[in-house]
Amino acid sequence: MSLMKLVRTDSNNPAFRDLTRKLDAELHARYGRQQAQYDRHNVVDLVKTVIGYIDEMPIACGCLKLIASQTVELKRMYVDQKHRKKGYAVSLLQALEAWCIELGINTMILETGKGQPEAIGLYQKCGFAITENFGPYIGNTNSVCMQKQLTSSTTTEIEK
């Protein structure tokens, strides 16, 4: 695994925009027209964003959307296909969790689709638990919502 450089930025970063275009293309290929109902929830502006670079090329991203004073929603988590299964998603999640703790945030929530068992598995390995659907996902049977309580001792560790 090459060392991934993690950079804190915001959602206006051009590399973030490029990576999320790839993410959207994958989601539309996987879910088809059904994905359109989620697109409006994926608009993120000026939120705290982390981008992962290998050899100056952006390969991963994720961002935090403030939901309440101590709760963020993990959004737009993505690792480029040719860099998957190398631990980069876990490293990215660690960086996002550490940023939350620095900001005094103690709860991270997320939504993913039932059609993404690899994402569900990753989040469960990283300490997230399935919870009731929240916000715009209430009543949506294709959504899987998850939650994790954050403390400096519960940030994600790489499992071998």
VOKE-923288 format. One record per atom (N, C-alpha, C): residue number from 1; residue in one letter; atom name; x, y, z. Coordinates in steps of 0.001 Angstrom, whole numbers. Atoms other than C-alpha are relative to their C-alpha. Layout:
(NUM 'A' 'CA' (X Y Z))
...
***
This chain:
(1 'M' 'N' (849 -1180 0))
(1 'M' 'CA' (0 0 0))
(1 'M' 'C' (887 1234 0))
(2 'S' 'N' (-709 -1278 36))
(2 'S' 'CA' (1412 3363 -1009))
(2 'S' 'C' (-556 908 1080))
(3 'L' 'N' (428 -930 -1027))
(3 'L' 'CA' (1267 6085 1599))
(3 'L' 'C' (-964 1012 -595))
(4 'M' 'N' (993 -959 456))
(4 'M' 'CA' (-1833 8225 1188))
(4 'M' 'C' (143 1279 813))
(5 'K' 'N' (-52 -1312 -638))
(5 'K' 'CA' (-1488 11924 1949))
(5 'K' 'C' (-1432 480 176))
(6 'L' 'N' (1347 -465 -301))
(6 'L' 'CA' (-4635 13253 3648))
(6 'L' 'C' (13 1511 175))
(7 'V' 'N' (59 -1460 -21))
(7 'V' 'CA' (-5587 16897 3145))
(7 'V' 'C' (-1390 440 434))
(8 'R' 'N' (1263 -605 -419))
(8 'R' 'CA' (-8285 18797 5011))
(8 'R' 'C' (-295 1196 -897))
(9 'T' 'N' (404 -1081 894))
(9 'T' 'CA' (-10220 21162 2786))
(9 'T' 'C' (-1504 204 164))
(10 'D' 'N' (1453 -93 -11))
(10 'D' 'CA' (-13814 22019 1941))
(10 'D' 'C' (-545 -540 -1316))
(11 'S' 'N' (630 643 1151))
(11 'S' 'CA' (-16289 20831 -648))
(11 'S' 'C' (114 800 -1290))
(12 'N' 'N' (-256 -760 1232))
(12 'N' 'CA' (-15305 23554 -3128))
(12 'N' 'C' (1289 -429 -686))
(13 'N' 'N' (-1264 458 569))
(13 'N' 'CA' (-11997 21797 -3760))
(13 'N' 'C' (-261 -726 -1324))
(14 'P' 'N' (226 653 1299))
(14 'P' 'CA' (-11797 20797 -7469))
(14 'P' 'C' (233 -1513 22))
(15 'A' 'N' (-243 1448 -83))
(15 'A' 'CA' (-10367 17369 -6579))
(15 'A' 'C' (-1201 -708 625))
(16 'F' 'N' (1202 567 -618))
(16 'F' 'CA' (-13369 16712 -4334))
(16 'F' 'C' (-1128 -83 -1020))
(17 'R' 'N' (1061 -18 1027))
(17 'R' 'CA' (-15733 17703 -7139))
(17 'R' 'C' (235 -1105 -1037))
(18 'D' 'N' (-316 1055 976))
(18 'D' 'CA' (-13930 15343 -9559))
(18 'D' 'C' (-290 -1391 574))
(19 'L' 'N' (227 1304 -622))
(19 'L' 'CA' (-14027 12425 -7124))
(19 'L' 'C' (-1489 -277 190))
(20 'T' 'N' (1428 241 -209))
(20 'T' 'CA' (-17707 12922 -6337))
(20 'T' 'C' (-744 -195 -1321))
(21 'R' 'N' (592 312 1311))
(21 'R' 'CA' (-18520 12941 -10055))
(21 'R' 'C' (176 -1496 -306))
(22 'K' 'N' (-226 1439 187))
(22 'K' 'CA' (-16951 9466 -10213))
(22 'K' 'C' (-927 -811 910))
(23 'L' 'N' (905 661 -939))
(23 'L' 'CA' (-18922 8447 -7121))
(23 'L' 'C' (-1423 -12 -553))
(24 'D' 'N' (1361 -84 538))
(24 'D' 'CA' (-22166 9672 -8677))
(24 'D' 'C' (-186 -922 -1200))
(25 'A' 'N' (90 886 1164))
(25 'A' 'CA' (-21449 7783 -11909))
(25 'A' 'C' (-133 -1459 452))
(26 'E' 'N' (94 1369 -517))
(26 'E' 'CA' (-20910 4559 -9924))
(26 'E' 'C' (-1368 -276 614))
(27 'L' 'N' (1302 188 -640))
(27 'L' 'CA' (-24074 5061 -7900))
(27 'L' 'C' (-1117 -97 -1029))
(28 'H' 'N' (1021 55 1053))
(28 'H' 'CA' (-26138 5730 -11015))
(28 'H' 'C' (95 -1309 -779))
(29 'A' 'N' (-157 1286 683))
(29 'A' 'CA' (-24680 2624 -12689))
(29 'A' 'C' (-559 -1142 858))
(30 'R' 'N' (441 1057 -904))
(30 'R' 'CA' (-25522 529 -9621))
(30 'R' 'C' (-1508 35 241))
(31 'Y' 'N' (1401 -138 -403))
(31 'Y' 'CA' (-28973 1909 -8785))
(31 'Y' 'C' (-933 496 -1100))
(32 'G' 'N' (839 -491 1091))
(32 'G' 'CA' (-30197 3365 -12087))
(32 'G' 'C' (-823 1214 405))
(33 'R' 'N' (870 -1163 -261))
(33 'R' 'CA' (-33115 5793 -11912))
(33 'R' 'C' (-300 184 1478))
(34 'Q' 'N' (266 -78 -1438))
(34 'Q' 'CA' (-33626 4986 -8244))
(34 'Q' 'C' (963 982 691))
(35 'Q' 'N' (-995 -871 -615))
(35 'Q' 'CA' (-30452 6992 -7468))
(35 'Q' 'C' (-435 1460 1))
(36 'A' 'N' (426 -1398 100))
(36 'A' 'CA' (-32156 10245 -8506))
(36 'A' 'C' (-645 501 1289))
(37 'Q' 'N' (641 -439 -1241))
(37 'Q' 'CA' (-34135 10310 -5247))
(37 'Q' 'C' (1027 358 1082))
(38 'Y' 'N' (-1044 -278 -990))
(38 'Y' 'CA' (-30841 10452 -3304))
(38 'Y' 'C' (855 1207 -376))
(39 'D' 'N' (-900 -1057 472))
(39 'D' 'CA' (-29040 13041 -5422))
(39 'D' 'C' (-175 1310 759))
(40 'R' 'N' (237 -1281 -687))
(40 'R' 'CA' (-30676 15998 -3676))
(40 'R' 'C' (581 6 1411))
(41 'H' 'N' (-565 85 -1355))
(41 'H' 'CA' (-29373 14746 -312))
(41 'H' 'C' (1528 -2 -22))
(42 'N' 'N' (-1455 68 130))
(42 'N' 'CA' (-25822 14557 -1652))
(42 'N' 'C' (630 1336 -338))
(43 'V' 'N' (-546 -1334 238))
(43 'V' 'CA' (-25437 18285 -2242))
(43 'V' 'C' (651 461 1299))
(44 'V' 'N' (-730 -453 -1182))
(44 'V' 'CA' (-22784 19498 150))
(44 'V' 'C' (747 1274 -361))
(45 'D' 'N' (-661 -1276 249))
(45 'D' 'CA' (-21515 23048 368))
(45 'D' 'C' (833 409 1199))
(46 'L' 'N' (-930 -524 -992))
(46 'L' 'CA' (-18493 24239 2296))
(46 'L' 'C' (58 -827 1279))
(47 'V' 'N' (-116 859 -1171))
(47 'V' 'CA' (-18480 21267 4596))
(47 'V' 'C' (1439 -471 148))
(48 'K' 'N' (-1356 476 -276))
(48 'K' 'CA' (-15379 19816 6177))
(48 'K' 'C' (247 -1263 -819))
(49 'T' 'N' (-288 1041 980))
(49 'T' 'CA' (-13794 17556 3580))
(49 'T' 'C' (1440 -468 150))
(50 'V' 'N' (-1349 554 30))
(50 'V' 'CA' (-10793 15235 3538))
(50 'V' 'C' (179 -688 -1351))
(51 'I' 'N' (-344 627 1272))
(51 'I' 'CA' (-9137 14200 281))
(51 'I' 'C' (1291 -777 193))
(52 'G' 'N' (-1192 835 -46))
(52 'G' 'CA' (-6633 11372 -5))
(52 'G' 'C' (711 24 -1339))
(53 'Y' 'N' (-826 -73 1210))
(53 'Y' 'CA' (-3782 11671 -2508))
(53 'Y' 'C' (1082 -1073 45))
(54 'I' 'N' (-1156 872 185))
(54 'I' 'CA' (-1294 9119 -3788))
(54 'I' 'C' (762 556 -1188))
(55 'D' 'N' (-832 -579 1064))
(55 'D' 'CA' (1577 10546 -5818))
(55 'D' 'C' (-670 1216 -631))
(56 'E' 'N' (643 -1258 414))
(56 'E' 'CA' (-290 13874 -6015))
(56 'E' 'C' (-1312 -189 -760))
(57 'M' 'N' (1275 274 674))
(57 'M' 'CA' (-3347 12177 -7575))
(57 'M' 'C' (-1082 -226 1057))
(58 'P' 'N' (1081 230 -962))
(58 'P' 'CA' (-6637 12428 -5657))
(58 'P' 'C' (-658 -1355 -253))
(59 'I' 'N' (565 1343 165))
(59 'I' 'CA' (-7950 8918 -5023))
(59 'I' 'C' (-1141 -294 971))
(60 'A' 'N' (1025 282 -1004))
(60 'A' 'CA' (-10332 9202 -2053))
(60 'A' 'C' (-523 1296 594))
(61 'C' 'N' (567 -1182 -654))
(61 'C' 'CA' (-12676 11635 -345))
(61 'C' 'C' (-1115 -414 951))
(62 'G' 'N' (1125 126 -915))
(62 'G' 'CA' (-15215 11999 2407))
(62 'G' 'C' (-213 1347 644))
(63 'C' 'N' (236 -1294 -644))
(63 'C' 'CA' (-16874 14895 4155))
(63 'C' 'C' (-995 -137 1143))
(64 'L' 'N' (815 -44 -1202))
(64 'L' 'CA' (-18741 15848 7279))
(64 'L' 'C' (-1020 1119 -127))
(65 'K' 'N' (1083 -986 42))
(65 'K' 'CA' (-22099 17609 7253))
(65 'K' 'C' (-559 132 1411))
(66 'L' 'N' (491 -227 -1359))
(66 'L' 'CA' (-23072 19164 10584))
(66 'L' 'C' (-1519 -149 27))
(67 'I' 'N' (1435 262 -140))
(67 'I' 'CA' (-26512 17890 11623))
(67 'I' 'C' (-535 668 1262))
(68 'A' 'N' (334 -623 -1281))
(68 'A' 'CA' (-26629 19112 15242))
(68 'A' 'C' (1321 395 638))
(69 'S' 'N' (-1226 -550 -584))
(69 'S' 'CA' (-24137 20700 17612))
(69 'S' 'C' (1089 -1046 204))
(70 'Q' 'N' (-1008 1040 -231))
(70 'Q' 'CA' (-22409 17377 18325))
(70 'Q' 'C' (-185 -1217 -903))
(71 'T' 'N' (262 1109 923))
(71 'T' 'CA' (-23553 15241 15385))
(71 'T' 'C' (309 415 -1429))
(72 'V' 'N' (-254 -218 1425))
(72 'V' 'CA' (-22248 15017 11822))
(72 'V' 'C' (-493 -1208 -779))
(73 'E' 'N' (310 1084 922))
(73 'E' 'CA' (-23375 12989 8858))
(73 'E' 'C' (1197 -181 -913))
(74 'L' 'N' (-1067 338 930))
(74 'L' 'CA' (-20631 11251 6908))
(74 'L' 'C' (-601 -28 -1394))
(75 'K' 'N' (533 -125 1354))
(75 'K' 'CA' (-21190 12127 3252))
(75 'K' 'C' (1114 -224 -1017))
(76 'R' 'N' (-855 17 1189))
(76 'R' 'CA' (-19611 11450 -146))
(76 'R' 'C' (1294 -779 206))
(77 'M' 'N' (-1151 869 -252))
(77 'M' 'CA' (-17251 8703 1045))
(77 'M' 'C' (279 -788 -1278))
(78 'Y' 'N' (-325 626 1283))
(78 'Y' 'CA' (-15405 7376 -2002))
(78 'Y' 'C' (1488 -299 -82))
(79 'V' 'N' (-1375 360 352))
(79 'V' 'CA' (-12224 5547 -2973))
(79 'V' 'C' (-38 -471 -1451))
(80 'D' 'N' (-77 371 1410))
(80 'D' 'CA' (-11296 5249 -6651))
(80 'D' 'C' (136 -1518 -132))
(81 'Q' 'N' (74 1462 139))
(81 'Q' 'CA' (-11913 1701 -7908))
(81 'Q' 'C' (1350 -699 19))
(82 'K' 'N' (-1281 716 75))
(82 'K' 'CA' (-8299 820 -8644))
(82 'K' 'C' (809 84 1294))
(83 'H' 'N' (-701 -125 -1281))
(83 'H' 'CA' (-7281 1771 -5089))
(83 'H' 'C' (-778 -629 1157))
(84 'R' 'N' (816 611 -1050))
(84 'R' 'CA' (-9913 -211 -3183))
(84 'R' 'C' (655 -1258 567))
(85 'K' 'N' (-465 1200 -714))
(85 'K' 'CA' (-9252 -3013 -708))
(85 'K' 'C' (1482 88 366))
(86 'K' 'N' (-1393 -222 -395))
(86 'K' 'CA' (-5920 -1473 293))
(86 'K' 'C' (96 752 1329))
(87 'G' 'N' (0 -682 -1287))
(87 'G' 'CA' (-6959 178 3568))
(87 'G' 'C' (-193 1501 -75))
(88 'Y' 'N' (130 -1452 132))
(88 'Y' 'CA' (-7438 3677 2175))
(88 'Y' 'C' (-1314 524 581))
(89 'A' 'N' (1286 -447 -552))
(89 'A' 'CA' (-11116 3888 3172))
(89 'A' 'C' (88 110 1518))
(90 'V' 'N' (-155 -32 -1457))
(90 'V' 'CA' (-10214 3073 6772))
(90 'V' 'C' (852 1198 407))
(91 'S' 'N' (-854 -1158 -312))
(91 'S' 'CA' (-7419 5682 6774))
(91 'S' 'C' (-772 1302 -138))
(92 'L' 'N' (813 -1192 215))
(92 'L' 'CA' (-9806 8277 5383))
(92 'L' 'C' (-1006 168 1131))
(93 'L' 'N' (967 -53 -1091))
(93 'L' 'CA' (-12435 7414 7980))
(93 'L' 'C' (671 383 1315))
(94 'Q' 'N' (-752 -382 -1206))
(94 'Q' 'CA' (-9818 7669 10745))
(94 'Q' 'C' (236 1505 34))
(95 'A' 'N' (-275 -1439 67))
(95 'A' 'CA' (-8924 11177 9577))
(95 'A' 'C' (-1264 810 250))
(96 'L' 'N' (1266 -709 -204))
(96 'L' 'CA' (-12563 12259 9487))
(96 'L' 'C' (-455 -97 1453))
(97 'E' 'N' (365 168 -1403))
(97 'E' 'CA' (-13230 10824 12946))
(97 'E' 'C' (881 860 904))
(98 'A' 'N' (-916 -820 -803))
(98 'A' 'CA' (-10142 12551 14373))
(98 'A' 'C' (-391 1471 -84))
(99 'W' 'N' (424 -1389 180))
(99 'W' 'CA' (-11333 15866 12929))
(99 'W' 'C' (-1253 277 831))
(100 'C' 'N' (1211 -149 -815))
(100 'C' 'CA' (-14730 15346 14580))
(100 'C' 'C' (356 180 1470))
(101 'I' 'N' (-379 -67 -1412))
(101 'I' 'CA' (-13118 14753 17948))
(101 'I' 'C' (645 1343 314))
(102 'E' 'N' (-603 -1326 -196))
(102 'E' 'CA' (-11008 17911 17560))
(102 'E' 'C' (-1065 1086 104))
(103 'L' 'N' (1077 -993 27))
(103 'L' 'CA' (-14236 19826 16906))
(103 'L' 'C' (-1016 -194 1120))
(104 'G' 'N' (928 261 -1094))
(104 'G' 'CA' (-15989 18351 19946))
(104 'G' 'C' (-1257 -739 -428))
(105 'I' 'N' (1147 761 507))
(105 'I' 'CA' (-18342 16224 17865))
(105 'I' 'C' (116 -1434 505))
(106 'N' 'N' (-79 1337 -581))
(106 'N' 'CA' (-19253 12925 19483))
(106 'N' 'C' (-867 -1057 -682))
(107 'T' 'N' (844 974 695))
(107 'T' 'CA' (-21704 11275 17066))
(107 'T' 'C' (149 165 -1504))
(108 'M' 'N' (-49 -1 1462))
(108 'M' 'CA' (-21266 10321 13417))
(108 'M' 'C' (-1096 -939 -488))
(109 'I' 'N' (1034 814 614))
(109 'I' 'CA' (-24206 9070 11387))
(109 'I' 'C' (269 -63 -1499))
(110 'L' 'N' (-156 106 1449))
(110 'L' 'CA' (-24387 7929 7784))
(110 'L' 'C' (-1167 -770 -577))
(111 'E' 'N' (972 784 758))
(111 'E' 'CA' (-26675 6508 5139))
(111 'E' 'C' (732 -619 -1159))
(112 'T' 'N' (-497 679 1184))
(112 'T' 'CA' (-25727 3943 2552))
(112 'T' 'C' (-1132 -855 -540))
(113 'G' 'N' (1068 776 613))
(113 'G' 'CA' (-27728 1741 243))
(113 'G' 'C' (121 -1484 278))
(114 'K' 'N' (-4 1455 -179))
(114 'K' 'CA' (-28747 -1876 721))
(114 'K' 'C' (761 -696 -1116))
(115 'G' 'N' (-721 565 1130))
(115 'G' 'CA' (-27156 -2477 -2675))
(115 'G' 'C' (1501 170 86))
(116 'Q' 'N' (-1435 -193 -199))
(116 'Q' 'CA' (-23716 -1691 -1231))
(116 'Q' 'C' (474 -796 1219))
(117 'P' 'N' (-401 805 -1160))
(117 'P' 'CA' (-22897 -4611 1072))
(117 'P' 'C' (1456 212 391))
(118 'E' 'N' (-1405 -244 -336))
(118 'E' 'CA' (-19179 -3811 831))
(118 'E' 'C' (139 1239 890))
(119 'A' 'N' (-32 -1206 -838))
(119 'A' 'CA' (-19823 -341 2323))
(119 'A' 'C' (-545 -313 1389))
(120 'I' 'N' (585 367 -1294))
(120 'I' 'CA' (-22058 -1739 5056))
(120 'I' 'C' (1020 -790 818))
(121 'G' 'N' (-1014 798 -692))
(121 'G' 'CA' (-19362 -4283 5938))
(121 'G' 'C' (1159 838 505))
(122 'L' 'N' (-1093 -885 -413))
(122 'L' 'CA' (-16637 -1638 6034))
(122 'L' 'C' (-395 795 1237))
(123 'Y' 'N' (422 -832 -1127))
(123 'Y' 'CA' (-18624 613 8353))
(123 'Y' 'C' (-187 -832 1270))
(124 'Q' 'N' (156 846 -1181))
(124 'Q' 'CA' (-19506 -2269 10674))
(124 'Q' 'C' (1363 -385 575))
(125 'K' 'N' (-1350 315 -482))
(125 'K' 'CA' (-15823 -3297 10874))
(125 'K' 'C' (628 1188 713))
(126 'C' 'N' (-552 -1223 -587))
(126 'C' 'CA' (-15060 316 11789))
(126 'C' 'C' (-809 484 1200))
(127 'G' 'N' (696 -316 -1241))
(127 'G' 'CA' (-17487 298 14718))
(127 'G' 'C' (-1360 655 -141))
(128 'F' 'N' (1332 -560 188))
(128 'F' 'CA' (-20690 1653 13184))
(128 'F' 'C' (-1039 -1091 230))
(129 'A' 'N' (1115 916 -214))
(129 'A' 'CA' (-23989 47 14167))
(129 'A' 'C' (-1193 483 -812))
(130 'I' 'N' (1219 -354 730))
(130 'I' 'CA' (-27142 -65 12096))
(130 'I' 'C' (-990 592 993))
(131 'T' 'N' (958 -702 -844))
(131 'T' 'CA' (-29727 2303 13515))
(131 'T' 'C' (-1255 283 -817))
(132 'E' 'N' (1211 -377 730))
(132 'E' 'CA' (-33183 3533 12608))
(132 'E' 'C' (344 1066 -1027))
(133 'N' 'N' (-221 -1020 1018))
(133 'N' 'CA' (-33341 5587 9452))
(133 'N' 'C' (-319 1375 566))
(134 'F' 'N' (147 -1363 -501))
(134 'F' 'CA' (-33046 9304 10095))
(134 'F' 'C' (-334 950 -1148))
(135 'G' 'N' (223 -1096 948))
(135 'G' 'CA' (-34096 12531 8377))
(135 'G' 'C' (-684 -429 -1281))
(136 'P' 'N' (650 270 1284))
(136 'P' 'CA' (-34826 12171 4675))
(136 'P' 'C' (-70 -1483 -359))
(137 'Y' 'N' (-26 1433 297))
(137 'Y' 'CA' (-34241 8409 4812))
(137 'Y' 'C' (-1062 -788 770))
(138 'I' 'N' (1072 663 -747))
(138 'I' 'CA' (-37121 7636 7200))
(138 'I' 'C' (-1010 -565 -995))
(139 'G' 'N' (971 649 873))
(139 'G' 'CA' (-39411 5161 5511))
(139 'G' 'C' (579 -525 -1302))
(140 'N' 'N' (-623 469 1233))
(140 'N' 'CA' (-36939 4423 2715))
(140 'N' 'C' (580 -1392 249))
(141 'T' 'N' (-405 1385 -250))
(141 'T' 'CA' (-36549 659 2600))
(141 'T' 'C' (1306 -377 -690))
(142 'N' 'N' (-1273 280 672))
(142 'N' 'CA' (-33464 852 354))
(142 'N' 'C' (1194 608 727))
(143 'S' 'N' (-1070 -654 -758))
(143 'S' 'CA' (-31470 2903 2869))
(143 'S' 'C' (372 -811 1231))
(144 'V' 'N' (-515 556 -1248))
(144 'V' 'CA' (-29298 1559 5655))
(144 'V' 'C' (683 1154 717))
(145 'C' 'N' (-605 -1078 -782))
(145 'C' 'CA' (-28509 4134 8335))
(145 'C' 'C' (814 -609 1134))
(146 'M' 'N' (-927 508 -1008))
(146 'M' 'CA' (-25662 3685 10779))
(146 'M' 'C' (461 1149 886))
(147 'Q' 'N' (-438 -1008 -963))
(147 'Q' 'CA' (-24244 5492 13796))
(147 'Q' 'C' (1205 -516 770))
(148 'K' 'N' (-1152 330 -839))
(148 'K' 'CA' (-21049 5592 15813))
(148 'K' 'C' (216 1126 995))
(149 'Q' 'N' (-369 -972 -1029))
(149 'Q' 'CA' (-20277 7324 19094))
(149 'Q' 'C' (1514 158 -48))
(150 'L' 'N' (-1429 -276 134))
(150 'L' 'CA' (-16874 8991 18916))
(150 'L' 'C' (600 483 1309))
(151 'T' 'N' (-859 -513 -1062))
(151 'T' 'CA' (-14295 9394 21640))
(151 'T' 'C' (1417 -233 -490))
(152 'S' 'N' (-1381 183 454))
(152 'S' 'CA' (-10543 9569 21348))
(152 'S' 'C' (414 -1469 46))
(153 'S' 'N' (-359 1420 -89))
(153 'S' 'CA' (-10440 5882 22295))
(153 'S' 'C' (-824 -882 -942))
(154 'T' 'N' (829 832 879))
(154 'T' 'CA' (-13092 4737 19778))
(154 'T' 'C' (204 300 -1472))
(155 'T' 'N' (-200 -264 1420))
(155 'T' 'CA' (-11714 6128 16554))
(155 'T' 'C' (409 -1285 -698))
(156 'T' 'N' (-207 1205 795))
(156 'T' 'CA' (-11453 3562 13820))
(156 'T' 'C' (1456 -430 3))
(157 'E' 'N' (-1329 581 136))
(157 'E' 'CA' (-8459 1269 13896))
(157 'E' 'C' (-36 -966 -1163))
(158 'I' 'N' (-78 910 1140))
(158 'I' 'CA' (-7299 -723 10918))
(158 'I' 'C' (-27 -1428 519))
(159 'E' 'N' (71 1412 -354))
(159 'E' 'CA' (-8354 -4341 11272))
(159 'E' 'C' (711 -801 -1062))
(160 'K' 'N' (-765 815 957))
(160 'K' 'CA' (-6050 -6868 9659))
(160 'K' 'C' (-714 -1301 -253))
***
